[in-house]
């Protein structure tokens, strides 16, 4: 029979998960406020997964959609952050494949153009370096970044 703390934790996490997508790792962090043994924490996470409160594929899809469409992150940065959150590689790959390639290139070009316009001077080499660094920090692939910068600088 589950302990009183377990029931409280389950109720809290199921409520939290119904409002916002959580990964298993994030749910474990929330479990730390309750006095649960490791076995109980694992059982709690498994029960939340079984009842579909926690679904890593759904989480990866939602996270990818939000980070790409709202923050204009590239695939590399999205993948890295999802790995940090404990999402499995096959869920990450599936979510990232959902990004439309034409839209992805359009966003990369848009972000590069925005950075280009914010740079005061138009010194070709330094401007290119700044834009490439910016796109790299946003998580766009190097070959796509080079392609986009060449089109913008012409």
WOLINGI-V82080 format. One record per residue. N is the residue number from 1. SS is DSSP state (~ for helix, > for strand, _ for the rest). PSI is psi in radians with two decimals (* if undefined). Layout:
BEGIN
n=[N;N]
ss=[SS;SS]
psi=[PSI;PSI]
END
This chain:
BEGIN
n=[1;2;3;4;5;6;7;8;9;10;11;12;13;14;15;16;17;18;19;20;21;22;23;24;25;26;27;28;29;30;31;32;33;34;35;36;37;38;39;40;41;42;43;44;45;46;47;48;49;50;51;52;53;54;55;56;57;58;59;60;61;62;63;64;65;66;67;68;69;70;71;72;73;74;75;76;77;78;79;80;81;82;83;84;85;86;87;88;89;90;91;92;93;94;95;96;97;98;99;100;101;102;103;104;105;106;107;108;109;110;111;112;113;114;115;116;117;118;119;120;121;122;123;124;125;126;127;128;129;130;131;132;133;134;135;136;137;138;139;140;141;142;143;144;145;146;147;148;149;150;151;152;153;154]
ss=[_;_;_;~;~;~;~;~;~;~;~;~;~;~;~;~;~;~;~;_;_;_;_;~;~;~;~;~;~;~;~;_;_;_;_;_;_;~;~;~;~;~;~;~;~;~;~;~;~;~;_;_;_;_;_;~;~;~;~;~;~;~;~;~;~;~;~;~;~;_;_;_;_;_;~;~;~;~;~;~;~;~;~;~;_;_;_;_;~;~;~;~;~;~;~;~;~;_;_;_;~;~;~;~;~;~;~;~;~;~;~;~;~;~;~;~;~;~;_;_;_;_;_;~;~;~;~;~;~;~;~;~;~;~;~;~;~;~;_;_;_;~;~;~;~;~;~;~;~;~;~;~;~;_]
psi=[2.25;2.57;2.93;-0.69;-0.69;-0.79;-0.73;-0.78;-0.75;-0.80;-0.78;-0.86;-0.65;-0.65;-0.78;-0.76;-0.47;-0.34;-0.57;2.46;2.35;2.56;2.95;-0.70;-0.73;-0.67;-0.66;-0.62;-0.73;-0.50;-0.40;-0.33;-0.20;2.59;1.35;2.55;2.83;-0.69;-0.71;-0.67;-0.79;-0.71;-0.72;-0.82;-0.76;-0.67;-0.68;-0.65;-0.75;-0.68;0.15;0.52;-0.62;2.15;1.94;-0.57;-0.79;-0.71;-0.83;-0.72;-0.78;-0.77;-0.79;-0.82;-0.86;-0.82;-0.57;-0.83;-0.47;-0.66;-0.11;0.80;2.67;3.01;-0.64;-0.80;-0.71;-0.82;-0.79;-0.80;-0.65;-0.66;-0.68;-0.49;0.03;0.37;2.44;2.59;-0.70;-0.51;-0.68;-0.84;-0.74;-0.75;-0.72;-0.56;-0.34;-0.19;2.22;2.23;-0.70;-0.73;-0.68;-0.81;-0.66;-0.73;-0.74;-0.76;-0.73;-0.77;-0.69;-0.74;-0.72;-0.74;-0.72;-0.73;-0.47;-0.29;2.22;-0.97;2.73;1.06;1.98;-0.96;-0.89;-0.66;-0.80;-0.78;-0.75;-0.74;-0.74;-0.71;-0.74;-0.83;-0.61;-0.76;-0.50;-0.22;0.32;2.60;2.63;-0.79;-0.68;-0.71;-0.80;-0.77;-0.80;-0.76;-0.71;-0.70;-0.67;-0.69;-0.23;*]
END
